[in-house]
Amino acid sequence: MGGVAGRARDEEAIGAVMARLAQAFAGLSADGVAELYTADADWTNAFGTSRTGGAQIEAYLAALFADPHFAAGRPLGPPRVELQWLDADAAVVKTYLEREGQLRADGSTMPVRRNFSLKVFVRRPDGWKIASDMYMDARDDSTLPQES
């Protein structure tokens, strides 16, 4: 796919994958998430849990979404999304999302959770898929003094 029209179609297709993933999280339903990832995709959450492949990722998310601690939270709005092209068949998507009301394992409420993700998209014969997905939570402490 070449040219501006091809790039626009690719961005729309990647956006559709991102929208389906956001719907899964918002609706606490992992049904169909496996097809958004490659068969060998690597996925790591903000707590260091890793899974490989769409089927394992979907199974993990189904358990996560069923957990009342996670399910107690809700996004404060849609994620901020930035897309960067690596080449015609690969792109990186960075997201930022705030979530409130999520519970810790001990039942206490987390402050607003500020979560980033970095997704590597690759073009496959059946469309754009996520090949790598890593999440991290922002922290309030830092290693450098804050700039004024």
C-alpha positions as YAML, in Angstrom:
chain: A
units: angstrom
residues:
- id: 1
  name: MET
  ca: [0.00, 0.00, 0.00]
- id: 2
  name: GLY
  ca: [1.53, 3.23, -1.01]
- id: 3
  name: GLY
  ca: [0.88, 6.90, -0.94]
- id: 4
  name: VAL
  ca: [-1.21, 9.08, 1.28]
- id: 5
  name: ALA
  ca: [-4.40, 7.08, 0.71]
- id: 6
  name: GLY
  ca: [-2.65, 3.82, 1.65]
- id: 7
  name: ARG
  ca: [-1.19, 5.37, 4.78]
- id: 8
  name: ALA
  ca: [-4.61, 6.75, 5.77]
- id: 9
  name: ARG
  ca: [-6.17, 3.27, 5.35]
- id: 10
  name: ASP
  ca: [-3.39, 1.74, 7.45]
- id: 11
  name: GLU
  ca: [-3.88, 4.33, 10.21]
- id: 12
  name: GLU
  ca: [-7.62, 3.66, 10.14]
- id: 13
  name: ALA
  ca: [-7.03, -0.10, 10.41]
- id: 14
  name: ILE
  ca: [-4.61, 0.36, 13.35]
- id: 15
  name: GLY
  ca: [-7.13, 2.72, 14.94]
- id: 16
  name: ALA
  ca: [-9.81, 0.03, 14.62]
- id: 17
  name: VAL
  ca: [-7.58, -2.47, 16.46]
- id: 18
  name: MET
  ca: [-6.93, 0.11, 19.19]
- id: 19
  name: ALA
  ca: [-10.67, 0.84, 19.46]
- id: 20
  name: ARG
  ca: [-11.49, -2.86, 19.83]
- id: 21
  name: LEU
  ca: [-8.87, -3.22, 22.57]
- id: 22
  name: ALA
  ca: [-10.20, -0.12, 24.36]
- id: 23
  name: GLN
  ca: [-13.74, -1.53, 24.14]
- id: 24
  name: ALA
  ca: [-12.53, -4.80, 25.67]
- id: 25
  name: PHE
  ca: [-11.03, -2.96, 28.64]
- id: 26
  name: ALA
  ca: [-13.99, -0.60, 29.04]
- id: 27
  name: GLY
  ca: [-16.51, -3.42, 28.77]
- id: 28
  name: LEU
  ca: [-14.43, -5.91, 30.78]
- id: 29
  name: SER
  ca: [-14.77, -8.50, 28.03]
- id: 30
  name: ALA
  ca: [-11.74, -10.19, 26.47]
- id: 31
  name: ASP
  ca: [-13.82, -11.98, 23.82]
- id: 32
  name: GLY
  ca: [-12.03, -11.67, 20.49]
- id: 33
  name: VAL
  ca: [-8.89, -10.03, 21.89]
- id: 34
  name: ALA
  ca: [-6.70, -12.91, 20.66]
- id: 35
  name: GLU
  ca: [-7.30, -11.93, 17.04]
- id: 36
  name: LEU
  ca: [-5.84, -8.46, 17.69]
- id: 37
  name: TYR
  ca: [-2.42, -9.99, 18.47]
- id: 38
  name: THR
  ca: [-0.01, -12.10, 16.47]
- id: 39
  name: ALA
  ca: [0.22, -15.78, 17.38]
- id: 40
  name: ASP
  ca: [3.64, -15.13, 18.96]
- id: 41
  name: ALA
  ca: [3.00, -11.65, 20.40]
- id: 42
  name: ASP
  ca: [4.74, -10.74, 23.63]
- id: 43
  name: TRP
  ca: [2.69, -8.91, 26.26]
- id: 44
  name: THR
  ca: [3.80, -7.59, 29.65]
- id: 45
  name: ASN
  ca: [1.64, -5.70, 32.15]
- id: 46
  name: ALA
  ca: [2.69, -2.98, 34.59]
- id: 47
  name: PHE
  ca: [3.34, -5.58, 37.31]
- id: 48
  name: GLY
  ca: [5.70, -7.73, 35.22]
- id: 49
  name: THR
  ca: [3.29, -10.49, 34.24]
- id: 50
  name: SER
  ca: [4.10, -11.70, 30.73]
- id: 51
  name: ARG
  ca: [2.13, -13.76, 28.23]
- id: 52
  name: THR
  ca: [2.94, -14.97, 24.71]
- id: 53
  name: GLY
  ca: [0.49, -15.13, 21.84]
- id: 54
  name: GLY
  ca: [-3.03, -13.88, 21.34]
- id: 55
  name: ALA
  ca: [-4.68, -16.89, 23.01]
- id: 56
  name: GLN
  ca: [-2.64, -16.55, 26.24]
- id: 57
  name: ILE
  ca: [-3.20, -12.79, 26.29]
- id: 58
  name: GLU
  ca: [-6.96, -13.20, 25.88]
- id: 59
  name: ALA
  ca: [-7.10, -15.84, 28.64]
- id: 60
  name: TYR
  ca: [-5.15, -13.62, 31.02]
- id: 61
  name: LEU
  ca: [-7.33, -10.58, 30.27]
- id: 62
  name: ALA
  ca: [-10.50, -12.63, 30.77]
- id: 63
  name: ALA
  ca: [-9.28, -13.54, 34.29]
- id: 64
  name: LEU
  ca: [-8.18, -9.95, 34.97]
- id: 65
  name: PHE
  ca: [-11.52, -8.49, 33.85]
- id: 66
  name: ALA
  ca: [-13.38, -10.99, 36.07]
- id: 67
  name: ASP
  ca: [-11.35, -9.96, 39.12]
- id: 68
  name: PRO
  ca: [-13.40, -7.58, 41.29]
- id: 69
  name: HIS
  ca: [-10.29, -5.55, 42.20]
- id: 70
  name: PHE
  ca: [-9.62, -4.62, 38.57]
- id: 71
  name: ALA
  ca: [-13.30, -4.44, 37.63]
- id: 72
  name: ALA
  ca: [-13.91, -1.79, 40.31]
- id: 73
  name: GLY
  ca: [-11.94, 0.74, 38.26]
- id: 74
  name: ARG
  ca: [-12.98, 2.76, 35.25]
- id: 75
  name: PRO
  ca: [-11.17, 4.86, 32.67]
- id: 76
  name: LEU
  ca: [-11.44, 8.62, 33.19]
- id: 77
  name: GLY
  ca: [-11.66, 9.12, 29.43]
- id: 78
  name: PRO
  ca: [-10.36, 7.74, 26.17]
- id: 79
  name: PRO
  ca: [-6.65, 7.03, 25.93]
- id: 80
  name: ARG
  ca: [-4.29, 9.55, 24.37]
- id: 81
  name: VAL
  ca: [-2.72, 7.87, 21.38]
- id: 82
  name: GLU
  ca: [0.43, 8.64, 19.38]
- id: 83
  name: LEU
  ca: [1.42, 6.64, 16.30]
- id: 84
  name: GLN
  ca: [4.91, 6.53, 14.80]
- id: 85
  name: TRP
  ca: [5.71, 4.69, 11.58]
- id: 86
  name: LEU
  ca: [8.83, 2.50, 11.53]
- id: 87
  name: ASP
  ca: [8.35, 1.46, 7.92]
- id: 88
  name: ALA
  ca: [5.45, 0.58, 5.61]
- id: 89
  name: ASP
  ca: [4.70, -2.63, 7.53]
- id: 90
  name: ALA
  ca: [5.45, -1.65, 11.15]
- id: 91
  name: ALA
  ca: [4.33, 1.08, 13.52]
- id: 92
  name: VAL
  ca: [4.60, 1.90, 17.22]
- id: 93
  name: VAL
  ca: [1.57, 3.15, 19.14]
- id: 94
  name: LYS
  ca: [2.07, 4.82, 22.52]
- id: 95
  name: THR
  ca: [-0.97, 5.34, 24.76]
- id: 96
  name: TYR
  ca: [-1.70, 7.08, 28.03]
- id: 97
  name: LEU
  ca: [-4.80, 6.37, 30.12]
- id: 98
  name: GLU
  ca: [-5.98, 7.40, 33.57]
- id: 99
  name: ARG
  ca: [-8.09, 4.95, 35.56]
- id: 100
  name: GLU
  ca: [-9.82, 5.57, 38.89]
- id: 101
  name: GLY
  ca: [-11.39, 3.29, 41.48]
- id: 102
  name: GLN
  ca: [-9.21, 0.25, 40.90]
- id: 103
  name: LEU
  ca: [-8.65, -1.77, 44.06]
- id: 104
  name: ARG
  ca: [-5.40, -3.25, 45.32]
- id: 105
  name: ALA
  ca: [-5.25, -6.91, 46.34]
- id: 106
  name: ASP
  ca: [-5.79, -5.85, 49.98]
- id: 107
  name: GLY
  ca: [-9.04, -4.09, 49.01]
- id: 108
  name: SER
  ca: [-7.77, -0.51, 49.36]
- id: 109
  name: THR
  ca: [-8.45, 1.91, 46.52]
- id: 110
  name: MET
  ca: [-5.55, 2.94, 44.31]
- id: 111
  name: PRO
  ca: [-5.13, 6.63, 43.60]
- id: 112
  name: VAL
  ca: [-5.77, 7.56, 39.99]
- id: 113
  name: ARG
  ca: [-3.72, 5.09, 38.02]
- id: 114
  name: ARG
  ca: [-1.70, 6.70, 35.23]
- id: 115
  name: ASN
  ca: [-0.91, 3.99, 32.72]
- id: 116
  name: PHE
  ca: [1.21, 4.03, 29.57]
- id: 117
  name: SER
  ca: [1.48, 1.33, 26.95]
- id: 118
  name: LEU
  ca: [3.75, 0.81, 23.98]
- id: 119
  name: LYS
  ca: [2.45, -1.41, 21.18]
- id: 120
  name: VAL
  ca: [4.34, -2.59, 18.11]
- id: 121
  name: PHE
  ca: [2.01, -3.15, 15.17]
- id: 122
  name: VAL
  ca: [2.93, -5.28, 12.16]
- id: 123
  name: ARG
  ca: [1.13, -5.81, 8.89]
- id: 124
  name: ARG
  ca: [0.05, -9.42, 8.37]
- id: 125
  name: PRO
  ca: [-1.88, -10.95, 5.45]
- id: 126
  name: ASP
  ca: [-5.05, -10.79, 7.59]
- id: 127
  name: GLY
  ca: [-4.51, -7.18, 8.66]
- id: 128
  name: TRP
  ca: [-2.68, -5.13, 11.28]
- id: 129
  name: LYS
  ca: [-1.81, -7.02, 14.48]
- id: 130
  name: ILE
  ca: [-0.07, -6.19, 17.75]
- id: 131
  name: ALA
  ca: [3.26, -8.04, 17.91]
- id: 132
  name: SER
  ca: [4.46, -6.59, 21.22]
- id: 133
  name: ASP
  ca: [2.59, -4.81, 24.00]
- id: 134
  name: MET
  ca: [4.08, -3.43, 27.23]
- id: 135
  name: TYR
  ca: [2.30, -1.50, 29.99]
- id: 136
  name: MET
  ca: [3.76, 0.63, 32.75]
- id: 137
  name: ASP
  ca: [2.34, 2.84, 35.46]
- id: 138
  name: ALA
  ca: [3.65, 6.35, 36.05]
- id: 139
  name: ARG
  ca: [5.15, 6.94, 39.48]
- id: 140
  name: ASP
  ca: [5.36, 10.11, 41.50]
- id: 141
  name: ASP
  ca: [8.98, 9.64, 42.58]
- id: 142
  name: SER
  ca: [11.86, 10.42, 40.24]
- id: 143
  name: THR
  ca: [15.58, 9.89, 39.85]
- id: 144
  name: LEU
  ca: [16.25, 13.49, 38.78]
- id: 145
  name: PRO
  ca: [15.24, 16.71, 40.52]
- id: 146
  name: GLN
  ca: [12.07, 18.20, 39.06]
- id: 147
  name: GLU
  ca: [12.55, 21.11, 36.68]
- id: 148
  name: SER
  ca: [10.83, 24.32, 37.64]
...
